[in-house]
């Protein structure tokens, strides 16, 4: 099995090629696969850290950590995706473990929030995220905000 090299970058440090591959993967997953036309480029990328898992020149997985105060009071993990080749291999779990760890390194003793598609509730609970508030429709897909208290172990 190919290995994944994890890269944690500010928006400004991403190369044009890296950014292109990230945006293409996000569009493939969130717009095309989920048949959900929406403005995937939402203005938050410059206010985020970017975690990309690369297998050679190919993107295997991606998540962004939006700065506290840009969307929520807490830092938020979002745009979490694995490319088709890497699904079912534990890549998403590894991505989340690294994203949480890096977020806590950057924002120690901070809660972390995410806007989860409701069908992924159990997956995120496995990382100590728990629903806060009621489910809501976002671009035709049912979501719920989920919070991870800072004192939780990975």
Buried (B, 14 or more C-beta within 10 A) or exposed (E): EEEBEBBBBEBEEBEEEBBEBBBEBBEBBBBEEBEBEEEBEEEBBEBBBBBBBBBEEBBBBBBBBBBBEBBBEBBBBBBBBBBEEBEEBEBBEBBBEBBBEBBBEBBEEBBBBBBBBEEBBEBBBEBBBEBEEEBEEEEEBEBBBBBBEEEBEE
